[in-house]
């Protein structure tokens, strides 16, 4: 349930150090920060699909696009799936996103996202499709942190609690 588990784990906001008064924000505008966060999430979807296609092998690749804290949670999810004998085929697709919150220095970005998980299938060790019944679209609240070296990393994802985004 790599997408289910990995895309819906607790966000657990982690405060990030703010820039000192002499430092300018990494991004010149909120739009630039949102665009960088969306690009990170799209890259995450690709890496997640690759890990799933490899049935969880070399899952540490996820750390390229996540904070260490969130990546550690995802690594546990991949390990649990391998132990359960389940893997995921296909790739989720980002359908839309909008800004929910951004801090003054643009170091923490929170987006509402609509992700199409319909193309993904859960396959057990006998090759049987055990995909849970339900919606193909997931409404998520996704948090990103900007690192000291200006990288935008996925820091958490949870089910959207407001009115459906999709």
Backbone as CSV, one residue per row, in Angstrom:
resi,resn,N_x,N_y,N_z,CA_x,CA_y,CA_z,C_x,C_y,C_z
1,UNK,0.802,-1.092,0.000,0.000,0.000,0.000,0.885,1.206,0.000
2,UNK,1.922,1.107,-0.811,2.918,2.163,-0.827,2.304,3.511,-1.098
3,UNK,1.390,3.610,-2.057,0.809,4.915,-2.243,-0.155,5.183,-1.109
4,UNK,-0.995,4.192,-0.797,-1.930,4.380,0.292,-1.221,4.718,1.577
5,UNK,-0.225,3.966,1.914,0.508,4.225,3.139,1.438,5.415,2.986
6,UNK,2.145,5.465,1.880,3.143,6.516,1.746,2.525,7.871,1.456
7,UNK,1.392,7.895,0.819,0.809,9.185,0.506,-0.095,9.684,1.607
8,UNK,-0.420,8.855,2.553,-1.393,9.251,3.547,-0.871,9.144,4.965
9,UNK,0.416,9.030,5.143,0.982,8.972,6.481,0.835,10.298,7.181
10,UNK,1.096,10.351,8.459,0.954,11.600,9.203,1.962,12.644,8.752
11,UNK,1.501,13.886,8.625,2.383,14.959,8.180,3.336,15.374,9.285
12,UNK,2.873,15.424,10.524,3.732,15.755,11.659,4.615,16.950,11.390
13,UNK,4.016,18.132,11.346,4.786,19.325,11.010,6.035,19.430,11.864
14,UNK,7.142,19.547,11.198,8.420,19.688,11.871,8.896,21.107,11.630
15,UNK,9.106,21.890,12.696,9.540,23.252,12.456,10.899,23.264,11.773
16,UNK,11.024,24.152,10.816,12.314,24.278,10.149,12.923,25.608,10.560
17,UNK,14.236,25.661,10.601,14.857,26.910,10.992,14.514,27.999,9.979
18,UNK,14.190,29.163,10.481,13.891,30.250,9.548,15.187,30.965,9.183
19,UNK,15.129,31.627,8.064,16.312,32.327,7.564,16.650,33.485,8.505
20,UNK,17.919,33.772,8.615,18.310,34.917,9.429,17.884,36.185,8.703
21,UNK,17.747,37.297,9.411,17.253,38.528,8.792,18.061,38.955,7.568
22,UNK,19.330,38.573,7.478,20.137,38.998,6.337,19.947,38.100,5.126
23,UNK,19.263,36.956,5.299,19.061,36.035,4.198,17.723,36.295,3.537
24,UNK,17.707,36.301,2.223,16.464,36.448,1.477,15.824,35.073,1.334
25,UNK,14.495,35.022,1.202,13.855,33.726,0.962,14.413,33.089,-0.311
26,UNK,14.414,31.756,-0.333,14.939,31.017,-1.476,14.148,31.335,-2.735
27,UNK,12.833,31.435,-2.610,11.972,31.684,-3.766,11.518,33.128,-3.774
28,UNK,11.466,33.710,-4.950,11.086,35.109,-5.095,9.604,35.357,-4.916
29,UNK,8.796,34.305,-5.042,7.349,34.469,-4.904,6.733,33.166,-4.407
30,UNK,5.500,33.281,-3.931,4.766,32.085,-3.531,4.576,31.163,-4.728
31,UNK,4.312,31.742,-5.904,4.117,30.931,-7.105,5.359,30.091,-7.411
32,UNK,6.541,30.686,-7.255,7.788,29.940,-7.490,7.941,28.803,-6.479
33,UNK,7.593,29.076,-5.232,7.701,28.050,-4.190,6.723,26.913,-4.459
34,UNK,5.498,27.250,-4.838,4.489,26.231,-5.145,4.938,25.398,-6.347
35,UNK,5.463,26.043,-7.379,5.929,25.312,-8.561,7.038,24.326,-8.191
36,UNK,7.937,24.730,-7.318,9.018,23.831,-6.889,8.457,22.667,-6.076
37,UNK,7.465,22.927,-5.226,6.847,21.860,-4.435,6.116,20.868,-5.343
38,UNK,5.391,21.373,-6.321,4.679,20.503,-7.263,5.683,19.642,-8.034
39,UNK,6.785,20.237,-8.479,7.814,19.472,-9.191,8.385,18.375,-8.294
40,UNK,8.588,18.677,-7.019,9.077,17.668,-6.080,8.066,16.536,-5.945
41,UNK,6.779,16.866,-5.831,5.774,15.823,-5.676,5.681,14.953,-6.928
42,UNK,5.760,15.570,-8.085,5.737,14.787,-9.325,6.941,13.852,-9.394
43,UNK,8.099,14.310,-8.952,9.281,13.455,-8.906,9.073,12.333,-7.885
44,UNK,8.483,12.647,-6.745,8.167,11.638,-5.736,7.284,10.537,-6.335
45,UNK,6.261,10.918,-7.102,5.373,9.919,-7.700,6.146,8.982,-8.627
46,UNK,7.109,9.526,-9.371,7.932,8.711,-10.270,8.807,7.747,-9.461
47,UNK,9.501,8.280,-8.456,10.390,7.436,-7.639,9.576,6.366,-6.908
48,UNK,8.435,6.746,-6.357,7.570,5.793,-5.667,7.139,4.676,-6.621
49,UNK,6.739,5.021,-7.835,6.324,4.016,-8.820,7.491,3.094,-9.188
50,UNK,8.692,3.654,-9.303,9.874,2.833,-9.614,10.153,1.845,-8.481
51,UNK,10.073,2.312,-7.243,10.299,1.433,-6.097,9.233,0.337,-6.067
52,UNK,7.981,0.718,-6.307,6.913,-0.272,-6.332,7.121,-1.284,-7.453
53,UNK,7.543,-0.816,-8.631,7.791,-1.722,-9.761,8.903,-2.708,-9.428
54,UNK,9.844,-2.277,-8.603,10.946,-3.142,-8.168,10.591,-3.908,-6.901
55,UNK,9.311,-3.910,-6.554,8.784,-4.597,-5.381,9.524,-4.216,-4.094
56,UNK,9.852,-2.938,-3.979,10.453,-2.406,-2.756,11.960,-2.470,-2.704
57,UNK,12.600,-3.015,-3.742,14.073,-3.094,-3.751,14.655,-1.687,-3.866
58,UNK,15.769,-1.468,-3.200,16.456,-0.169,-3.218,15.511,0.982,-2.866
59,UNK,14.675,0.771,-1.884,13.683,1.773,-1.491,14.315,3.059,-0.975
60,UNK,15.584,3.013,-0.610,16.265,4.216,-0.104,16.255,5.348,-1.122
61,UNK,15.938,5.038,-2.372,15.820,6.084,-3.403,14.812,7.148,-3.002
62,UNK,13.851,6.783,-2.176,12.822,7.734,-1.787,13.424,8.910,-1.019
63,UNK,14.588,8.694,-0.396,15.239,9.757,0.370,15.750,10.887,-0.519
64,UNK,15.765,10.692,-1.834,16.146,11.760,-2.764,15.114,12.885,-2.778
65,UNK,13.853,12.559,-2.446,12.775,13.538,-2.572,12.022,13.787,-1.268
66,UNK,12.492,13.179,-0.163,11.813,13.345,1.122,12.789,13.816,2.192
67,UNK,12.233,14.358,3.246,13.045,14.626,4.427,13.417,13.271,5.033
68,UNK,14.453,13.240,5.832,14.848,11.978,6.465,13.733,11.430,7.346
69,UNK,13.051,12.300,8.071,11.963,11.866,8.956,10.859,11.185,8.155
70,UNK,10.390,11.817,7.111,9.293,11.236,6.332,9.783,10.034,5.515
71,UNK,10.980,10.128,4.984,11.545,9.012,4.237,11.650,7.760,5.079
72,UNK,12.001,7.915,6.346,12.094,6.778,7.254,10.725,6.106,7.403
73,UNK,9.661,6.900,7.491,8.305,6.345,7.568,7.970,5.563,6.299
74,UNK,8.332,6.132,5.157,8.037,5.469,3.887,8.831,4.179,3.739
75,UNK,10.081,4.189,4.186,10.899,2.972,4.121,10.246,1.855,4.939
76,UNK,9.689,2.202,6.086,8.980,1.206,6.901,7.748,0.687,6.152
77,UNK,7.046,1.584,5.443,5.882,1.163,4.659,6.283,0.176,3.564
78,UNK,7.367,0.470,2.845,7.839,-0.441,1.793,8.224,-1.794,2.390
79,UNK,8.900,-1.770,3.519,9.317,-3.005,4.195,8.082,-3.819,4.603
80,UNK,7.074,-3.154,5.156,5.845,-3.839,5.563,5.148,-4.482,4.364
81,UNK,5.148,-3.788,3.247,4.517,-4.340,2.048,5.263,-5.582,1.570
82,UNK,6.602,-5.509,1.559,7.397,-6.677,1.140,7.100,-7.865,2.047
83,UNK,7.052,-7.605,3.358,6.791,-8.680,4.318,5.389,-9.256,4.143
84,UNK,4.451,-8.426,3.715,3.079,-8.886,3.488,2.937,-9.579,2.134
85,UNK,3.984,-9.532,1.312,3.930,-10.170,0.003,3.081,-9.417,-0.998
86,UNK,2.961,-8.123,-0.817,2.152,-7.291,-1.705,3.050,-6.270,-2.390
87,UNK,2.784,-6.028,-3.667,3.477,-4.947,-4.366,2.457,-4.178,-5.195
88,UNK,2.849,-3.005,-5.625,1.949,-2.129,-6.369,2.469,-1.980,-7.789
89,UNK,1.544,-2.055,-8.725,1.885,-1.788,-10.116,1.224,-0.465,-10.514
90,UNK,1.728,0.133,-11.567,1.162,1.391,-12.041,1.699,2.575,-11.272
91,UNK,1.258,3.741,-11.678,1.726,4.978,-11.045,0.560,5.933,-10.834
92,UNK,0.532,6.540,-9.674,-0.456,7.578,-9.378,-0.111,8.827,-10.181
93,UNK,-1.125,9.675,-10.405,-0.949,10.877,-11.216,-1.498,12.081,-10.458
94,UNK,-0.699,13.131,-10.374,-1.161,14.377,-9.761,-2.120,15.063,-10.723
95,UNK,-3.351,15.308,-10.270,-4.367,15.946,-11.118,-4.463,17.450,-10.884
96,UNK,-4.307,17.876,-9.630,-4.386,19.309,-9.340,-3.760,19.590,-7.987
97,UNK,-3.432,20.867,-7.778,-2.891,21.284,-6.488,-3.232,22.748,-6.255
98,UNK,-3.274,23.119,-5.005,-3.454,24.527,-4.665,-2.756,24.821,-3.336
99,UNK,-2.342,26.042,-3.189,-1.650,26.478,-1.985,-2.617,26.524,-0.812
100,UNK,-2.211,25.898,0.293,-2.976,25.941,1.534,-2.315,26.925,2.488
101,UNK,-0.991,26.804,2.619,-0.260,27.633,3.569,1.201,27.689,3.159
102,UNK,1.815,28.833,3.443,3.249,28.982,3.202,3.787,29.923,4.274
103,UNK,4.944,29.599,4.822,5.477,30.476,5.860,6.126,31.702,5.212
104,UNK,6.429,32.697,6.010,6.957,33.966,5.506,8.249,33.835,4.730
105,UNK,9.096,32.906,5.106,10.372,32.710,4.409,10.262,31.696,3.281
106,UNK,9.059,31.178,3.092,8.815,30.148,2.067,9.670,28.904,2.299
107,UNK,9.862,28.545,3.565,10.624,27.348,3.919,9.724,26.147,4.209
108,UNK,8.453,26.397,4.476,7.472,25.335,4.676,6.286,25.656,3.773
109,UNK,5.941,24.689,2.941,4.874,24.863,1.954,3.872,23.736,2.169
110,UNK,2.592,24.096,2.263,1.540,23.093,2.407,0.593,23.249,1.223
111,UNK,0.383,22.149,0.513,-0.490,22.155,-0.653,-1.637,21.174,-0.470
112,UNK,-2.788,21.525,-1.002,-3.884,20.579,-1.166,-3.692,19.951,-2.537
113,UNK,-3.774,18.620,-2.611,-3.507,17.939,-3.880,-4.577,16.890,-4.160
114,UNK,-4.917,16.785,-5.430,-5.811,15.734,-5.903,-4.948,14.756,-6.684
115,UNK,-4.862,13.514,-6.192,-4.005,12.501,-6.798,-4.879,11.347,-7.291
116,UNK,-4.708,11.006,-8.552,-5.430,9.893,-9.158,-4.649,8.609,-8.889
117,UNK,-5.184,7.764,-8.005,-4.536,6.497,-7.680,-5.165,5.339,-8.454
118,UNK,-6.111,5.654,-9.332,-6.786,4.634,-10.126,-5.866,3.754,-10.949
119,UNK,-4.769,4.304,-11.505,-3.877,3.464,-12.313,-3.053,2.455,-11.496
120,UNK,-3.113,2.528,-10.173,-2.306,1.617,-9.349,-3.125,0.391,-8.956
121,UNK,-2.447,-0.742,-8.866,-3.081,-1.996,-8.457,-2.216,-2.653,-7.396
122,UNK,-2.839,-3.204,-6.375,-2.146,-3.954,-5.325,-2.173,-5.431,-5.728
123,UNK,-1.014,-6.038,-5.836,-0.901,-7.427,-6.280,-0.263,-8.250,-5.160
124,UNK,-0.914,-9.373,-4.792,-0.342,-10.204,-3.731,0.684,-11.170,-4.313
125,UNK,1.302,-11.967,-3.452,2.383,-12.860,-3.893,1.912,-13.953,-4.844
126,UNK,0.593,-14.195,-4.908,0.046,-15.169,-5.854,-0.344,-14.521,-7.184
127,UNK,-0.070,-13.213,-7.309,-0.401,-12.511,-8.546,-1.847,-12.061,-8.633
128,UNK,-2.556,-12.120,-7.512,-3.964,-11.742,-7.478,-4.091,-10.253,-7.135
129,UNK,-4.954,-9.564,-7.874,-5.221,-8.147,-7.614,-6.046,-8.042,-6.340
130,UNK,-5.481,-7.411,-5.314,-6.164,-7.234,-4.035,-6.358,-5.746,-3.730
131,UNK,-6.491,-4.969,-4.793,-6.671,-3.525,-4.643,-7.952,-3.248,-3.863
132,UNK,-7.870,-2.437,-2.806,-9.078,-2.105,-2.046,-10.085,-1.370,-2.926
133,UNK,-11.350,-1.672,-2.709,-12.417,-0.963,-3.413,-12.481,0.461,-2.874
134,UNK,-12.847,1.377,-3.728,-12.993,2.747,-3.248,-12.711,3.749,-4.328
135,UNK,-12.521,4.946,-3.900,-12.313,6.057,-4.821,-10.973,5.948,-5.530
136,UNK,-10.951,6.416,-6.757,-9.702,6.470,-7.507,-8.959,7.780,-7.285
137,UNK,-9.643,8.757,-6.688,-9.018,10.054,-6.458,-8.817,10.268,-4.964
138,UNK,-7.603,10.672,-4.601,-7.268,10.926,-3.199,-7.057,12.417,-2.991
139,UNK,-7.771,12.990,-2.030,-7.578,14.383,-1.635,-6.581,14.398,-0.482
140,UNK,-5.445,15.062,-0.691,-4.353,15.034,0.279,-3.925,16.435,0.689
141,UNK,-3.409,16.536,1.905,-2.704,17.729,2.368,-1.238,17.320,2.469
142,UNK,-0.391,17.976,1.683,1.001,17.565,1.548,1.904,18.704,2.013
143,UNK,2.874,18.365,2.862,3.792,19.354,3.426,5.184,19.166,2.827
144,UNK,5.824,20.281,2.508,7.171,20.297,1.950,8.046,21.200,2.804
145,UNK,9.304,20.854,2.935,10.300,21.693,3.603,11.365,22.080,2.590
146,UNK,11.863,23.292,2.725,12.965,23.760,1.887,14.232,23.671,2.728
147,UNK,15.248,23.012,2.193,16.497,22.805,2.934,17.397,24.024,2.827
148,UNK,18.456,24.013,3.622,19.431,25.105,3.591,20.063,25.267,2.217
149,UNK,20.152,24.176,1.455,20.742,24.276,0.114,19.667,24.414,-0.967
150,UNK,18.500,24.919,-0.586,17.412,25.281,-1.494,16.696,24.113,-2.154
151,UNK,16.836,22.906,-1.622,16.086,21.766,-2.149,14.722,21.705,-1.481
152,UNK,13.705,21.398,-2.255,12.364,21.221,-1.719,12.150,19.725,-1.537
153,UNK,11.794,19.318,-0.304,11.624,17.904,0.014,10.234,17.654,0.597
154,UNK,9.657,16.528,0.228,8.376,16.103,0.765,8.569,15.756,2.238
155,UNK,7.719,16.348,3.109,7.871,16.116,4.545,6.670,15.426,5.173
156,UNK,5.627,15.183,4.415,4.483,14.481,4.975,3.269,14.607,4.087
157,UNK,2.340,13.684,4.285,1.115,13.657,3.506,0.031,13.005,4.338
158,UNK,-1.144,13.592,4.325,-2.260,13.009,5.062,-3.542,13.265,4.285
159,UNK,-4.575,12.527,4.644,-5.878,12.720,4.014,-6.334,14.158,4.250
160,UNK,-6.872,14.769,3.225,-7.430,16.112,3.316,-8.661,16.036,4.210
161,UNK,-8.773,16.957,5.165,-9.883,16.888,6.121,-11.046,17.807,5.755
162,UNK,-10.840,18.680,4.788,-11.911,19.606,4.404,-12.763,19.060,3.283
163,UNK,-13.423,19.978,2.598,-14.263,19.613,1.446,-13.379,18.971,0.375
164,UNK,-13.878,17.962,-0.285,-13.099,17.197,-1.258,-12.422,18.101,-2.280
165,UNK,-11.168,17.807,-2.573,-10.402,18.564,-3.554,-10.582,18.015,-4.966
166,UNK,-11.001,16.774,-5.045,-11.082,16.088,-6.343,-12.499,16.005,-6.851
